[in-house]
Amino acid sequence: MIKLYQYNPTFGLPNASPFCLKLETYLRMAGLPYETPRFAMREFSKAPKGKLPYIDDNGKIVADSTLIIDYLKATYGATYAPALDGWLNDEQHAIAQAFQRLFEENLYWAVVYTRWVEPRGWAITKAAFFPDLPIPLKWFVPELGRRGLIKAMHGHGIGRHAEAEIMEIGKRDITAVANFLADKPYFMGSQPCSFDATAYGFLANLVLAPIESPLKKHALQYPQLLAYCERMGKQYFG
């Protein structure tokens, strides 16, 4: 049985980490049996790359959502959902790869800004992510986490921009995603593929999370994005 180590459900979502939600969605799309240990968050210190999610597949530890999915495809692809990506042509694979980079390397950081930097978003994030910390941990652990992400944003480059510039970058990404999805039920056509796990993980964390921001407002101008999140959530999480 695959053991999935990830953050606890937050914001009314299966997971408030786009990367964790991406992986859990893929597991459900592929029909792979898994379990999330009751105290999975306590295993954070054992994460081989210092981040969640990671999996333990009968003693085989794999980290990073993309590398985990690659491992699952190589290990179980012939048994579970072999047709999930088999219908995609080379051009569709290339497009999916490009959009995955858009979500994970660019739009993600704009959304992080709305949660961890912008004061109103940070107040909601802090209350949701650190609800039970005892004193004195609650006095400094949230701020340490916040500083770490701000430093990561600066290293990435997006954190060097003004807030208005970051929001504009995110809006352009959202517009590109919405225009490509258009009226299709899934991103690559009439049936889902593994890229939809990525798209749902990131879009749900934008349009369904209770963080009001220019990015969310812009995304909700495209009804297909909300409809897509509702469709994927109903199909794979009930």
LUMDOTOR-500257 format. One line per 10 residues: their letters; for each residue z, y, x of N, C-alpha, C, CB. Coordinates in steps of 0.001 Angstrom, whole numbers. Glycine has a CB too. Example, Ala and Ser with C-alpha at 12.3 -4.5 7.8 and 13.67 -1.06 7.14 Angstrom:
2
as	7800,-5690,13190,7800,-4500,12300,7800,-3300,13200,9046,-4473,11308 ~ 7080,-2250,12850,7140,-1060,13670,7870,30,12900,5725,-598,14084
***
This chain:
238
miklyqynpt	0,-1202,835,0,0,0,0,1255,872,1221,4,-946 ~ -897,2170,598,-964,3436,1332,213,4312,918,-2320,4168,1070 ~ 925,4843,1891,1997,5798,1626,1493,7190,1964,3283,5455,2444 ~ 1558,8077,988,1071,9441,1142,2252,10379,1325,217,9866,-72 ~ 2275,11048,2438,3339,12017,2729,2773,13423,2538,3903,11830,4189 ~ 3336,14124,1575,2840,15444,1242,3978,16284,680,1674,15355,238 ~ 3659,17544,356,4657,18425,-233,4916,18024,-1681,4203,19895,-150 ~ 6034,18505,-2207,6372,18238,-3605,5489,19070,-4536,7863,18539,-3870 ~ 5281,18596,-5779,4533,19399,-6753,5186,20766,-6954,4437,18657,-8100 ~ 4367,21811,-6997,4850,23182,-7129,3816,23987,-7908,5124,23825,-5729
fglpnaspfc	4242,25070,-8526,3357,25973,-9260,2711,25284,-10468,2275,26511,-8329 ~ 3306,24184,-10942,2696,23473,-12054,1467,22676,-11654,2332,24438,-13127 ~ 1230,22551,-10344,99,21788,-9824,585,20469,-9242,-665,22600,-8757 ~ -289,19465,-9154,124,18239,-8457,588,18528,-7043,-1021,17234,-8425 ~ -19,19555,-6414,430,19988,-5094,-53,21401,-4844,-78,19032,-3989 ~ 819,22247,-4295,469,23639,-4014,-168,23804,-2646,1696,24515,-4111 ~ -331,22714,-1910,-1109,22738,-677,-2524,22294,-1007,-471,21826,423 ~ -3532,23128,-779,-4908,22700,-1064,-5296,21422,-323,-5878,23807,-699 ~ -4777,21248,890,-5148,20083,1683,-4492,18814,1133,-4753,20291,3149 ~ -3245,18931,691,-2584,17779,67,-3248,17424,-1251,-1094,18065,-156
lkletylrma	-3560,18433,-2060,-4193,18169,-3348,-5583,17582,-3148,-4272,19453,-4186 ~ -6294,18051,-2150,-7604,17488,-1803,-7482,15991,-1540,-8198,18204,-564 ~ -6524,15602,-714,-6387,14199,-344,-5958,13346,-1522,-5394,14051,787 ~ -4969,13803,-2290,-4522,13002,-3426,-5632,12865,-4460,-3274,13626,-4065 ~ -6422,13918,-4654,-7556,13834,-5577,-8554,12798,-5096,-8241,15202,-5726 ~ -8827,12794,-3802,-9766,11798,-3279,-9245,10381,-3508,-10015,12033,-1781 ~ -7966,10153,-3258,-7400,8826,-3471,-7610,8369,-4913,-5907,8822,-3125 ~ -7454,9303,-5841,-7640,8961,-7253,-9117,8775,-7589,-7034,10045,-8148 ~ -9969,9596,-7018,-11406,9447,-7263,-11909,8100,-6746,-12188,10596,-6598 ~ -11401,7699,-5589,-11834,6434,-4981,-11145,5222,-5598,-11568,6459,-3489
glpyetprfa	-10116,5453,-6410,-9392,4342,-7011,-8526,3584,-6028,-10350,3404,-7644 ~ -8108,4258,-4966,-7280,3601,-3948,-5816,3628,-4368,-7456,4285,-2568 ~ -5146,2485,-4409,-3722,2474,-4749,-2892,3120,-3636,-3240,1031,-5003 ~ -1946,3950,-4035,-1085,4629,-3061,242,4943,-3715,-1750,5926,-2521 ~ 1198,5302,-2903,2483,5757,-3405,2955,6925,-2556,3524,4612,-3399 ~ 3697,7810,-3179,4316,8916,-2464,5803,8637,-2403,4020,10293,-3151 ~ 6348,8352,-1218,7778,8071,-1117,8609,9178,-1746,8179,7885,341 ~ 9710,8792,-2349,10523,9734,-3118,10964,10923,-2285,11737,9034,-3686 ~ 11303,10687,-1040,11769,11764,-176,10744,12038,921,13138,11414,439 ~ 9465,12107,521,8386,12280,1487,8554,13537,2325,7059,12321,774
mrefskapkg	9077,14620,1717,9230,15875,2444,10167,15716,3640,9753,16963,1511 ~ 11108,14768,3561,12046,14573,4662,11364,13953,5882,13207,13691,4211 ~ 10151,13444,5686,9422,12820,6776,8531,13820,7503,8592,11668,6255 ~ 8683,15108,7184,7828,16121,7801,7908,16061,9317,8216,17513,7314 ~ 9112,15819,9839,9301,15794,11292,8512,14671,11955,10776,15647,11624 ~ 8121,13662,11164,7367,12539,11713,5859,12749,11640,7734,11273,10985 ~ 5429,13858,11044,3999,14139,10939,3403,14232,12338,3744,15450,10143 ~ 2413,13407,12659,1921,13348,14041,1300,14647,14537,915,12253,14165 ~ 832,15489,13631,246,16765,14051,1068,17954,13563,-1184,16881,13537 ~ 2282,17667,13094,3173,18740,12664,2790,19375,11354,3225,19783,13697
klpyiddngk	1940,18698,10574,1494,19233,9296,1404,18108,8277,134,19948,9441 ~ 1455,18474,7018,1195,17551,5922,-157,17916,5309,2340,17599,4849 ~ -877,16884,4794,-461,15511,4557,-736,14594,5754,-1160,14975,3332 ~ -110,13413,5671,-516,12296,6514,-245,11022,5723,247,12296,7898 ~ -817,9925,6171,-628,8649,5472,-113,7589,6439,-1950,8180,4820 ~ 534,6606,5854,930,5386,6564,264,4241,5811,2523,5211,6637 ~ -756,3672,6417,-1488,2570,5791,-1096,1275,6495,-3040,2801,5858 ~ -19,666,5993,493,-578,6592,725,-432,8096,-483,-1732,6331 ~ 1337,689,8469,1671,924,9866,673,1784,10618,1804,-366,10556 ~ -512,1987,10059,-1514,2848,10664,-1266,4281,10189,-2962,2372,10303
ivadstliid	-876,5167,11106,-577,6555,10757,-1822,7401,11015,647,7093,11573 ~ -2235,8140,9996,-3407,9010,10125,-3049,10378,9555,-4658,8403,9391 ~ -3390,11434,10292,-3098,12801,9873,-4388,13591,9710,-2171,13493,10883 ~ -4270,14722,9008,-5359,15652,8713,-6177,15123,7533,-6266,15859,9961 ~ -6277,15956,6483,-6889,15489,5239,-8316,14993,5438,-6879,16596,4213 ~ -9103,15697,6240,-10488,15276,6458,-10552,13977,7257,-11270,16376,7184 ~ -9744,13871,8303,-9750,12651,9109,-9195,11471,8320,-8938,12854,10391 ~ -8249,11739,7429,-7724,10661,6581,-8817,10150,5651,-6504,11150,5758 ~ -9559,11073,5038,-10631,10657,4132,-11710,9890,4892,-11245,11880,3424 ~ -12032,10349,6103,-13001,9603,6925,-12488,8187,7202,-13270,10347,8264
ylkatygaty	-11201,8067,7506,-10597,6760,7757,-10658,5886,6500,-9136,6924,8224 ~ -10330,6467,5358,-10342,5697,4118,-11744,5230,3763,-9767,6522,2979 ~ -12738,6087,3987,-14121,5694,3722,-14529,4536,4629,-15072,6892,3922 ~ -14164,4634,5917,-14550,3587,6858,-13818,2277,6591,-14284,4042,8279 ~ -12576,2377,6118,-11743,1185,5941,-11942,536,4583,-10285,1539,6122 ~ -12088,1351,3539,-12103,813,2175,-13366,1166,1390,-10903,1313,1426 ~ -14297,1855,2023,-15458,2357,1288,-16289,1288,622,-16321,3125,2198 ~ -16353,104,1233,-17171,-958,654,-16518,-1584,-569,-17442,-2025,1688 ~ -15210,-1419,-693,-14477,-2039,-1803,-14192,-1045,-2913,-13171,-2638,-1305 ~ -13784,185,-2525,-13405,1184,-3510,-14471,2268,-3592,-12038,1795,-3165
apaldgwlnd	-14968,2489,-4805,-15917,3563,-5098,-17039,3656,-4073,-15191,4881,-5167 ~ -17778,2562,-3827,-18849,2632,-2827,-19947,3612,-3198,-19448,1270,-2625 ~ -20064,3950,-4485,-21130,4840,-4922,-20696,6300,-4989,-21634,4405,-6266 ~ -19477,6599,-4541,-18966,7959,-4676,-19871,8979,-4005,-17574,8051,-4094 ~ -20347,8673,-2799,-21244,9573,-2073,-22624,8966,-1828,-20621,9956,-752 ~ -22810,7734,-2222,-24055,7052,-1898,-25286,7671,-2526,-23965,5642,-2313 ~ -25120,8434,-3586,-26276,9019,-4274,-26716,10349,-3677,-25957,9211,-5734 ~ -25936,10887,-2724,-26279,12171,-2121,-27382,12000,-1080,-25039,12813,-1482 ~ -28337,12944,-1056,-29346,12932,4,-28864,13770,1185,-30705,13465,-521 ~ -29646,13829,2249,-29228,14531,3457,-28975,16017,3195,-30281,14368,4545
eqhaiaqafq	-29812,16618,2388,-29638,18041,2085,-28330,18281,1337,-30825,18564,1256 ~ -28018,17422,380,-26776,17571,-378,-25553,17358,516,-26748,16584,-1551 ~ -25632,16400,1420,-24538,16199,2373,-24323,17460,3213,-24832,14987,3289 ~ -25414,18073,3652,-25324,19273,4483,-24716,20433,3705,-26707,19662,5012 ~ -25107,20596,2456,-24564,21665,1623,-23072,21452,1392,-25309,21735,278 ~ -22695,20211,1087,-21278,19904,869,-20461,20201,2116,-21101,18435,461 ~ -21007,19860,3294,-20312,20132,4549,-20115,21634,4753,-21089,19536,5727 ~ -21146,22415,4450,-21046,23864,4616,-20017,24459,3662,-22409,24519,4391 ~ -20011,24018,2425,-19047,24545,1469,-17626,24099,1807,-19412,24104,55 ~ -17486,22914,2370,-16148,22495,2795,-15611,23459,3848,-16175,21050,3350
rlfeenlywa	-16464,23863,4784,-16039,24817,5800,-15689,26162,5177,-17128,24994,6853 ~ -16449,26582,4174,-16137,27834,3484,-14732,27777,2897,-17172,28117,2373 ~ -14412,26692,2207,-13097,26557,1582,-11984,26499,2626,-13054,25306,706 ~ -12166,25639,3630,-11054,25308,4523,-10864,26295,5666,-11260,23945,5088 ~ -11920,26943,6102,-11832,27808,7274,-11883,29294,6947,-12934,27477,8218 ~ -12165,29651,5698,-12309,31068,5379,-11540,31446,4111,-13784,31418,5216 ~ -11953,30894,2972,-11290,31253,1722,-9813,30870,1750,-11985,30578,539 ~ -9494,29760,2373,-8099,29327,2471,-7209,30438,3010,-7987,28093,3364 ~ -7653,31110,4075,-6808,32119,4711,-6657,33366,3849,-7380,32498,6064 ~ -7676,33677,3079,-7549,34803,2148,-6509,34488,1081,-8909,35127,1491
vvytrwvepr	-6491,33243,598,-5495,32833,-391,-4104,32807,235,-5845,31450,-973 ~ -4002,32348,1472,-2717,32372,2184,-2159,33792,2224,-2878,31820,3622 ~ -3017,34753,2457,-2571,36154,2486,-1914,36536,1165,-3759,37097,2780 ~ -2513,36136,40,-1948,36517,-1264,-610,35852,-1519,-2913,36160,-2382 ~ -339,34736,-860,913,34000,-1078,2014,34387,-92,655,32515,-980 ~ 1648,34618,1144,2647,34730,2200,2788,36127,2788,2317,33782,3286 ~ 1831,36997,2531,1882,38343,3108,2099,39397,2029,593,38642,3880 ~ 1267,39381,1005,1383,40368,-69,2770,40249,-715,252,40169,-1137 ~ 3536,41322,-837,4948,41239,-1248,5185,40537,-2582,5518,42613,-1327 ~ 4386,40828,-3596,4615,40192,-4901,4324,38692,-4841,3740,40855,-5983
gwaitkaaff	3261,38337,-4145,2947,36917,-3989,3987,36201,-3155,1581,36744,-3359 ~ 4494,36864,-2123,5508,36249,-1278,6794,36000,-2048,5787,37124,-68 ~ 7173,36900,-2939,8389,36700,-3731,8288,35437,-4577,8650,37914,-4630 ~ 7116,35201,-5164,6908,34006,-5984,6858,32763,-5100,5606,34131,-6812 ~ 6155,32856,-3986,6037,31731,-3064,7397,31331,-2506,5083,32077,-1922 ~ 8168,32311,-2087,9488,32037,-1512,10383,31327,-2509,10150,33331,-1050 ~ 10392,31796,-3761,11233,31177,-4784,10778,29750,-5099,11219,32022,-6056 ~ 9461,29512,-5060,8930,28197,-5419,9035,27190,-4284,7491,28325,-5844 ~ 8843,27646,-3056,8777,26728,-1921,10137,26466,-1271,7829,27274,-890 ~ 11076,27375,-1470,12383,27229,-815,13529,27374,-1821,12536,28272,307
pdlpiplkwf	13509,26584,-2898,14481,26828,-3969,15894,26324,-3688,13995,26199,-5217 ~ 16015,25308,-2861,17309,24620,-2728,17909,24700,-1331,17153,23179,-3106 ~ 17420,25613,-520,17968,25704,830,19407,26212,790,17099,26625,1704 ~ 20309,25546,1497,21695,26025,1535,21835,27212,2478,22642,24896,1967 ~ 22886,27963,2270,23245,28998,3230,23769,28302,4488,24314,29992,2634 ~ 23380,28709,5685,22636,29916,6033,21127,29704,6154,23158,30463,7319 ~ 20614,28470,5898,19190,28209,6108,18308,29116,5258,18877,26757,5800 ~ 18750,29402,4021,17942,30227,3125,17803,31653,3628,18545,30233,1741 ~ 18626,32036,4602,18556,33396,5127,17437,33563,6153,19883,33777,5750 ~ 17034,32453,6819,16049,32642,7888,14871,31665,7861,16732,32529,9200
vpelgrrgli	15022,30488,7237,13927,29518,7243,12676,30049,6536,14380,28225,6581 ~ 12787,30648,5334,11574,31191,4701,10872,32231,5565,11921,31807,3361 ~ 11636,33121,6189,11011,34158,7015,10360,33568,8257,12043,35206,7421 ~ 10951,32504,8804,10328,31846,9947,8977,31246,9546,11260,30751,10514 ~ 8948,30609,8372,7694,30054,7880,6655,31131,7644,7928,29281,6603 ~ 7109,32242,7079,6194,33351,6807,5627,33916,8109,6912,34459,6014 ~ 6488,34128,9087,6029,34662,10372,5041,33723,11048,7216,34915,11295 ~ 5298,32417,10920,4389,31450,11520,2999,31527,10925,4933,30059,11359 ~ 2920,31684,9599,1612,31773,8958,922,33090,9272,1750,31609,7457 ~ 1687,34156,9345,1094,35446,9709,519,35377,11119,2142,36581,9609
kamhghgigr	1239,34710,12021,750,34540,13384,-519,33693,13401,1830,33899,14265 ~ -539,32636,12576,-1723,31785,12501,-2921,32565,11953,-1443,30554,11622 ~ -2691,33418,10964,-3764,34240,10414,-4321,35185,11476,-3260,35039,9204 ~ -3436,35731,12293,-3883,36634,13348,-4713,35875,14377,-2680,37314,14026 ~ -4256,34664,14733,-5006,33849,15671,-6364,33446,15123,-4218,32624,16032 ~ -6425,33154,13833,-7693,32813,13193,-8647,33991,13239,-7466,32374,11744 ~ -8108,35184,13052,-8932,36388,13056,-8872,37157,11761,-10344,36035,13347 ~ -8715,36456,10646,-8709,37144,9360,-7484,38042,9226,-8748,36133,8214 ~ -6388,37689,9898,-5178,38491,9822,-5280,39816,10553,-4036,37720,10366 ~ -6366,40037,11260,-6579,41296,11965,-7230,42347,11066,-7439,41064,13200
haeaeimeig	-7637,41912,9869,-8295,42830,8939,-7279,43502,8010,-9350,42081,8112 ~ -7686,44600,7414,-6891,45249,6377,-6915,44401,5117,-7415,46675,6086 ~ -5926,44599,4250,-5840,43807,3021,-7112,43903,2200,-4656,44258,2184 ~ -7646,45098,2023,-8857,45272,1213,-10027,44488,1816,-9221,46772,1099 ~ -10101,44440,3129,-11177,43705,3789,-11017,42207,3590,-11213,44035,5281 ~ -9784,41724,3653,-9529,40303,3426,-9898,39911,2003,-8058,39968,3702 ~ -9535,40753,1043,-9868,40459,-350,-11376,40444,-559,-9219,41483,-1284 ~ -12084,41329,100,-13539,41366,-39,-14169,40106,551,-14113,42620,644 ~ -13649,39656,1682,-14130,38404,2283,-13938,37246,1309,-13390,38114,3617 ~ -12735,37165,714,-12458,36093,-240,-13330,36168,-1475,-11016,36127,-647
krditavanf	-13561,37371,-1973,-14390,37537,-3176,-15812,37069,-2932,-14397,38999,-3626 ~ -16341,37347,-1753,-17705,36907,-1447,-17784,35391,-1435,-18169,37471,-96 ~ -16765,34750,-882,-16734,33284,-893,-16692,32754,-2321,-15522,32763,-100 ~ -15842,33358,-3133,-15694,32908,-4523,-17002,33070,-5278,-14573,33689,-5233 ~ -17686,34180,-5073,-18970,34405,-5735,-19985,33356,-5324,-19501,35799,-5416 ~ -20018,33028,-4040,-20956,32004,-3566,-20660,30652,-4206,-20893,31887,-2035 ~ -19382,30304,-4281,-18978,29033,-4884,-19359,28997,-6370,-17456,28814,-4714 ~ -19056,30075,-7084,-19343,30125,-8519,-20844,30062,-8791,-18755,31396,-9132 ~ -21626,30774,-7990,-23074,30774,-8196,-23673,29401,-7913,-23737,31826,-7307 ~ -23124,28696,-6930,-23649,27370,-6636,-23246,26362,-7707,-23165,26902,-5271
ladkpyfmgs	-22010,26434,-8165,-21582,25521,-9227,-22380,25771,-10495,-20078,25678,-9508 ~ -22548,27038,-10852,-23320,27434,-12038,-22860,26636,-13257,-24838,27223,-11800 ~ -23772,25962,-13923,-23403,25222,-15133,-23343,23720,-14894,-24389,25521,-16246 ~ -23277,23309,-13627,-23170,21877,-13326,-21748,21393,-13601,-23564,21591,-11849 ~ -21576,20166,-14065,-20216,19659,-14290,-19464,19413,-12989,-20267,18375,-15094 ~ -20199,19068,-11929,-19599,18840,-10617,-20442,19578,-9578,-19505,17304,-10287 ~ -19903,19737,-8404,-20560,20646,-7466,-21945,20196,-7039,-19711,20811,-6258 ~ -22133,18904,-6880,-23430,18448,-6399,-24328,17928,-7511,-23239,17377,-5370 ~ -23867,17999,-8756,-24737,17560,-9841,-23975,17019,-11029,-25682,16520,-9346 ~ -24537,15993,-11642,-23994,15475,-12895,-22859,14488,-12707,-25077,14827,-13679
qpcsfdatay	-22601,14069,-11456,-21511,13145,-11198,-20716,13631,-9976,-22051,11701,-10976 ~ -19445,13249,-9903,-18617,13733,-8795,-18919,13017,-7491,-17153,13571,-9130 ~ -18625,13697,-6398,-18680,13095,-5068,-17400,13486,-4345,-19960,13557,-4268 ~ -17213,12994,-3144,-15946,13238,-2460,-15716,14722,-2180,-15901,12458,-1160 ~ -16766,15513,-2073,-16573,16947,-1863,-15830,17592,-3023,-17914,17634,-1665 ~ -15960,17037,-4216,-15246,17612,-5360,-13737,17546,-5167,-15635,16889,-6647 ~ -13256,16617,-4366,-11824,16586,-4059,-11418,17851,-3317,-11469,15338,-3223 ~ -12252,18266,-2363,-11985,19506,-1634,-12064,20705,-2567,-12974,19675,-471 ~ -13135,20776,-3330,-13333,21928,-4213,-12191,22068,-5212,-14661,21805,-4957 ~ -11779,20971,-5811,-10681,21031,-6774,-9380,21416,-6094,-10522,19691,-7488
gflanlvlap	-9098,20843,-4929,-7854,21151,-4231,-7699,22632,-3961,-7785,20392,-2934 ~ -8785,23285,-3608,-8717,24705,-3260,-8846,25604,-4481,-9803,25048,-2259 ~ -9755,25278,-5402,-9941,26137,-6575,-8735,26084,-7504,-11199,25728,-7337 ~ -8156,24906,-7701,-6972,24818,-8557,-5837,25649,-7993,-6529,23365,-8716 ~ -5721,25686,-6675,-4675,26476,-6040,-4967,27970,-6078,-4494,26032,-4614 ~ -6154,28320,-6492,-6492,29730,-6679,-6372,30145,-8140,-7903,30007,-6176 ~ -7043,29426,-9032,-7130,29895,-10421,-5980,29410,-11302,-8436,29449,-11023 ~ -5258,28352,-10892,-4176,27825,-11726,-2790,28168,-11201,-4304,26335,-11841 ~ -2689,28583,-9969,-1384,28956,-9416,-942,30305,-9990,-1441,29016,-7862 ~ 378,30522,-10150,883,31749,-10790,974,32938,-9836,2246,31489,-11386
iesplkkhal	13,33065,-8936,-42,34194,-8018,-1171,35102,-8475,-251,33727,-6536 ~ -807,36249,-9027,-1825,37191,-9473,-2317,37993,-8267,-1266,38136,-10584 ~ -3611,38041,-8101,-4183,38715,-6950,-5611,39133,-7272,-4144,37807,-5700 ~ -6194,40024,-6468,-7609,40350,-6667,-8514,39132,-6577,-8049,41375,-5652 ~ -8124,38141,-5767,-8941,36933,-5648,-8931,36130,-6945,-8442,36065,-4489 ~ -7749,35933,-7512,-7660,35190,-8769,-8382,35929,-9888,-6194,34955,-9152 ~ -8193,37233,-9948,-8869,38027,-10972,-10379,37893,-10845,-8458,39501,-10870 ~ -10869,37933,-9625,-12309,37793,-9398,-12781,36402,-9795,-12656,38070,-7925 ~ -12022,35366,-9433,-12424,33996,-9762,-12491,33774,-11266,-11458,32999,-9138 ~ -11554,34370,-11986,-11515,34165,-13439,-12643,34895,-14165,-10178,34626,-13990
qypqllayce	-13395,35721,-13442,-14586,36325,-14041,-15712,35303,-14184,-15060,37513,-13197 ~ -15544,34162,-13529,-16532,33089,-13599,-15920,31931,-14382,-16982,32629,-12165 ~ -16213,31842,-15668,-15565,30805,-16506,-15845,29393,-16024,-16025,30935,-17944 ~ -16934,29182,-15302,-17241,27833,-14830,-16205,27331,-13828,-18625,27801,-14199 ~ -15538,28239,-13112,-14546,27811,-12140,-13285,27281,-12823,-14193,28963,-11210 ~ -12809,27996,-13835,-11658,27522,-14588,-11992,26232,-15329,-11184,28594,-15573 ~ -13174,26178,-15936,-13579,24964,-16663,-13661,23768,-15715,-14942,25180,-17365 ~ -14144,24007,-14519,-14237,22935,-13522,-12852,22402,-13165,-14951,23437,-12254 ~ -11910,23312,-12923,-10547,22891,-12570,-9907,22107,-13715,-9676,24117,-12215 ~ -10104,22566,-14923,-9542,21858,-16069,-10185,20486,-16229,-9725,22679,-17348
rmgkqyfg	-11485,20406,-15984,-12199,19134,-16099,-11703,18131,-15057,-13714,19353,-15943 ~ -11609,18576,-13821,-11152,17692,-12744,-9692,17285,-12947,-11321,18382,-11379 ~ -8857,18233,-13338,-7450,17918,-13554,-7265,16873,-14648,-6682,19178,-13906 ~ -7986,17039,-15729,-7879,16089,-16857,-8409,14721,-16448,-8657,16612,-18098 ~ -9514,14709,-15701,-10149,13444,-15362,-9314,12628,-14380,-11524,13695,-14784 ~ -8679,13306,-13413,-8029,12561,-12345,-6495,12638,-12352,-8535,13054,-11038 ~ -5935,13570,-13113,-4475,13658,-13169,-3925,13536,-14590,-4019,14965,-12565 ~ -4817,13421,-15576,-4359,13138,-16940,-3738,14317,-17629,-3384,12029,-16925
***
